[in-house]
């Protein structure tokens, strides 16, 4: 094998992998349905990844008593959460074991079950949608410590796009309805 | 060439032991074997690789800064452009035309590191996250072809280091999700994992010896020994096994443990690869490699089986195994005139003594007796070995006065 060809074959998978990641996210962003999800934020630092806001979603912990669901769902590894638009953000209306055909105007979001909390009163699932991070610039303002003029915390909504496959991609973070980049100016 | 050797060769030719052609060939081979090491070249390579690591650190800082004043397309273009340019420059410097091979290797190592930066940047742009460190997994796995292509130690060290970051990271996340796990599971499994990885690297080192990848043998062999010592060291703490009741081997319980503890997958896979590597080395007739690496692999197997079947005796077994490995390592160091192995044995012995002192010999009187006894024993052993060496030399002088 020629050295140049061997070199290209050795290096090409790296470029393909990174490019594939970007292309996959672009496809979800361009074809998915936009949803807005309520966030309860905190602010960790990751020395390897740069500064980001953790974005634990309000729909991350779901009490099965409050959402219609399939039998046997409490022991499942992967579930499908159907979301419907509310006045300010989207809320869960059903949880299924298999990917459902979402009614018009709603989406089905894929989630992995991280843990289960069960007692006499509740059966709560802690779900992971893969939407837990929003990267902000090193010198960007932190909405989690910021307060309005009335001393109240701002409302944080994570904007994501959900593809037909159930995969979701983060698009933006709204602080009191304002996109982060605009709010940060 | 050394004058004494040259004179001896001349005499051998004069008395007819060597022909002129044979003498010339011996001189050529000795010249090659006795050539001084390329210290300046090594120094240049080390400086260049350190530079590559610093440049990579700078790029990671830039990525971490998340310079959002640059648009997404600009960021992607910059990262792909710089990354591709680094790899191409590395290829041109090492292969075609290949004018600066050491500098080129440093650039290839930089390209390997840039791959991680590129993954991080794309994750940042698209706000990606992963519970398990899959980005680090991709980082080392997809760099393996570059490692095989470059066949250089600089790239080997970088890829191996990324691998060694990924393994414990993955396991810690896995542990975090285990329901009702006990704290002792973590060090026990890391101990077993160290044994498994030791077997893996011993197998890889054995498999590469004598092949076109022989340059990988040294670092992987050294790493195998470090991990082989780490395994019984971790598993030798009695506190880990305090809640285990002595009794006959419980195969059913061992099978249950195997089914529940996922990190066992790593030692199992590593042991398999290690064993295959040792078998390949044996088949090629390099018994020296195979025997020492066989000890590492056998130790890992013994530790895994004992932990599952007779956990109550693990502290004793692990400490005995560790002492045996230290003695073997010291013997290999002196037998093969390999200072690194001897130093490793001495440093490891000091760490073991300190750790066991904290664990077992906190009571001063017991500690004093133990150290006095063991120290006297080792002094006696040293005296006996030196005496034997002197007799051996005396016999040689009698044969070759």
Interface residues (C-beta under 8 A of the other chain):
Chain A: X3 X4 X6 X7 X9 X10 X11 X13 X14 X15 X17 X18 X19 X21 X22 X25 X47 X48 X49 X50 X51 X52 X114 X115 X128 X130 X131 X132 X133 X134 X135 X136 X137 X138 X140 X169 X170 X181
Chain B: X60 X63 X64 X65 X66 X67 X68 X76 X80 X83 X84 X87 X91 X95 X96 X111 X115 X118 X119 X120 X122 X123 X124 X125 X126 X127 X128 X129 X130 X131 X138 X142 X143 X145 X146 X148 X149 X150 X177
